[in-house]
Amino acid sequence: MKKINAIAAALSIAALALSPLAIAQSYPSKPIRVIVPFAPGGSTDIIARLVTQRMAQELGQPVVVENKAGAGGAIGAGEGARAAPDGYTLSIATVSTMAVLPACRPNDLPYNPIKDFAPVTNFANTANVISVNPKFPAKDIKSMVEELKKNPGKYAYGSSGTCSVLHLFGEAFKMATGTDIVHVPYKGAGPALADAVGGQVEILFDNLPSSMPQLQAGKLRPIAIAWDKRIDSMKDVPTLAEAGYPQLNQPVWYGLLAPRGTSPEIINKLRDAAVLALKDPRVIKVLEEQGSLASGNTPEEFAREIKAQYDWAQDVVKTQKIEFK
């Protein structure tokens, strides 16, 4: 009987050690890997490194960022989705990987953005901006829309490429305003920005941080921003919601994902560490320098943000008959 009781006690201890609570209490016990699905140096990489390095202080283990660029972010996102759900391989979510790519390439992605991940939290939001070359004959969004409606197909807008976030932003603008603007895709936002400044295209849909130097220099004229309030440095520029287009008033975001099946205890521990990181004054300052604001919402709230942007991208691609080639 004593032997049986000893075996039972040992099994109970083993079961307790393997319980989700016990695993979460001991997590993390080794370094955590975070996959950034884009090349080093961009906004996604900068924000991911900034926040995860501060999270490492809270978690008590190194957090190592690994860049896995390619296929518009699909390679890195796919690897993140296939990782073991133990909290030691995470990935960064963007509007591109979670909404735009799935809408444009529904049949050849190595992951499902809704089913294959467990959202942790949104790290930060970044404003989008609509701007025009100073020679464009409109100084506000109302007169811009009037000019475009009077001259369908006369003007062009640049984007960072076919089926990019900025392409869909431009097409969503056309849907919301009933205008006809020619899309000119570039190999990245930089060349599109240069041609908007040079006047080869009259209109640009862009992230605010990359356009800000040209806006401040007067080489582009801001028309409206996708943000929840006016920007201090551009008090005269309305948000798209103020301008009557709330459906366009969507920032881009950068958040943290775990693979599907990761325990809620681990998810919550990661989220708690992220929230503390995002309250650090140094982190807040660097984010603001990137044109971003800290978020740190709940996993459920971030999941709703992802689904809303996913549905938006699906609608734009279908309505505008966009094809990825």
N, C-alpha and C positions, 0 to 999 in steps of 0.2 A: 504494500500500500504506500509506504514511504517513497518507494521508487517511482510509482505512478504519480504521486503528488509532486515529486521533484521534476518529472518530465512535463507535467501540466504547467508547473510554475515557469519552467524554462520556455515553453511554447508561448505562454502569456507575455513573458518579457520580450521574446522575439517579435511577437505580433505588435506589441506596443512600440518597439523600436522601428517597425516598418510602417506604422500608422502615419497618415498625412500630417497630423499635428507634430509628431516626433520628427518627421522629415523636414517640415517647415522650420522647426526650432533649431535644427542643426544646419539649415541652409543659410548661406552657401558655405561649403567646406573646401572649395577650390575656386580657381579663377573662373570668371564668367566671360563668355565670348559673345560679342554683339556684331552682327553682320550689317554693314551699311551697303545697300545695293547700288551704290554709285561710286565714282572715282573720288580720291582724296581732294580736299580743297573747296568743294562746293558747300552750299548751305546745309545740305543734309549731313555731310560729314562733320562740319564745324559744330553744328548743334548736338549731334550724337556724341562727339568726343567731350564737349563741354559738360553736358549733363551726366553722362555715364562716369566720367572721372570723379565728379563730385559724389555720385551715388556710391562709388567704391568705398569712400570714407565711411559711409553709413553701413554698408554691407560687410565691411571687414575683409574683403577679398578684392584682388585686382579685377578690373573690368577691361577686357582687351577688345578694341575695335578692329574689325577686319573688313577691308573694302573688297566687295565682290561685284564689280561693275560688269555691264554687258546686257544686251537685249533690252535696253531701256529700263533696267532695274529688275527684269524678270529672273535673271540667273540668281542674284542674291536673295530675292524674295522666295524663290523656289527652294533654295537650300535652307532658309529659315523655316519654311513650312515642313520640311522633311526631318528636321532635327528631333532628337529625343525630347519628350516633354518633361524634362527634369530640371528646367530652369538654368541650365548651363550653356545653352545656345539660344540667343535671342536675336531679334532683327528689328530694323527700323522701318516703320511704315510711312509712306508718303501718298499724296493724292495720285501721283503717277502710278505707283505699284498697286494700290488698293482700289482705284476707281478707273483711271484712264486706260491703262493696259488691258484690264479685264473687259472693258467695253469695246476696245478696238481689236483685241485679239482673243475672242472668247473660246476659240477652239484649239489654241496651241500654247497656252500658258501651263507651266508645271505646277500650278497651285490654284486654289480657289480662295479668293480674298475673304469671303464670308465664312466659309466652313473650315478652313485649314489653320486658323490662328486663334489665339486667345489674347485679345487686346489688354494691355496693361495700363497705359495712360498716354495722353497727348502731351508731348513735351512743350511744344510751342506753336503759335500761329504766326503767319506772316501775311501782310497785306498784299493785294494785287492792285495794279493801277492801269487805267486807260489814259494814254497820252497821245498827243499829235505833234507833228512837225509844226513849228511856229508859223509857217506859210499857209497852213490849213485854215480855211475861212470860217472858223468857229472858235469861240473862246469858252464855251460851256457845253454841257451835255445836251441841253435842249436845242441849241442852234446847231450842234453837231448832227443830231438825229435829223433835223430838218434839212440840212445840207445833203446828208446821205440819201434821204428819201427823194430829194429833187434830182439827184444824179446817181441812179442805181448803176452799179458796176463801174463807176468812174474811179473810185478810190480803192486803195489796197491796204491791207494790214499785214504786218510781219509776225511770225511766231517762231518758236524754237524748233519746229518740225511738225510734220503731219502726225496727228494723233498725240501731240504733246498736251500738257495741261493748258498751255497758253493758246494752242489751237482751239481747244474746246471752249475756252473762255471767250475767244473771238466769235465762235459759231453760236454760243449761247447768247452773246450780245445781239447778233443778227436775228436770232429767234425772238428775243424779248422786244426788240425795237422795230422789227419788220423791215429791216434794211438789207441792202445787197452790197457787200464789200468783197473784193477779191482777196483770197487768202494766198500769201506768199510764204511758203515754208523755208526755213533756214536750217543749217546744221548747228543749232545751238542758239541761245538767247543773245549772245554777244554779237554775232553778225546781223541779226535782226535789229538790234538796238543801233548799231552803226548805220544801217541803211535808213532807219527812221530819222536819225539825226541828219543824215545826208539828203533826205528827201526822196530817196528811191521808193519808199513806201510812206504813206502819209500818217498811218495810224499804227500804234503799238499796244499790244496787250502783254503785260510783263509783271514780274514780281517787283514790288516797290524798291527793295534794297538795290537791285541791279540797275534800275532806272534813276535812282535818286541823284547821283552826281550830275547827270545830264539835265534833270529837272531843275536842280539848284543852279546850274550854270545857264539856264534859260535856253538850252538847245532843244528841249522838248517842253511842251505845254501840258501840264496835268489837267485832265478833264473830270475824272471821278476815281474814287478808290473803293475797293472791296474791303471794308473794315467796319468794326462796330461803332466807331466814332471818328471824327475828323482828326487828322494828324496835326500835332502842334506846329510843325514847321510849314504846314500848308493849310492854314486855317480857312482859306477861301475855297478850298476844293471839297465838294460834298462827297459823302459816301453814296454808293449806288442805291442804298435803301432810301436815303433822303431824296435822291433824284427820281424816285419812283420805280426803281427796278430792284426790289428786295431779292428776287430770285438770282440776281447776279452778285449779291453782296456776300460772297464766300471767300474767305482767306484760304491760303494753303496751310498745311500742317505737317508736323514731323513728330511721330510718336513711337512708342515701344510695343513690340509684339513678342509673345511667347508662342510656341507651337500649340496646336489644339491638344487638349488632354492634360495640360499642365495644371497642377492642383491649385485650387483657389487660395490656399494658404501661401504658396510661393508667389502667386500673382499679387496678392495683397502686400507681401513683404517687399517685393520689387516696387510696387506703386508707392508705398510709404517712403521708401528711400528716395524715389524720384521727387516726391512732394517736398521733402526736406532739401534736396538739391536745388529745386526750383525756387526755394525761398532764400537761397544764399544771395546776398547782395552782389557778389562778384559775378555769379551766373546771370542774374537779372541784368546787370550792366552790359555784359558781353552779348546777351540776346538782343538787347535794345540796340546795340551797335550794329547788329545784323538786320535790324528792322523787324525784330520779332518780339512777341510778348509771351511770357511763361504761361502755361496752362495747368497741368497737373490734375486733370479731371479723373473721375472714377473709371474703372474698366467698362462699366455699363454705359456711361456717357460717351466714352471714346468709341465703343462699338456702334452707338447710334450715329456718331459723326461719320464713321467709315461707311455705314450703310446709306446714309443720306447722300454722301458724295458719290457712292457707287451707283445709286439710282439716278442721280443727276447725269452722270457720264453716259449711262446707258441710254437715257432719253435724248441727249444731244447727238450721240453717234447715230442712233436710229432715225431721228427726225431729219438730221442734215445729211444722212446717207454717206457718212464718212467711211472711207475704206483705208485700211492700213496696208501699205505695199512695201 
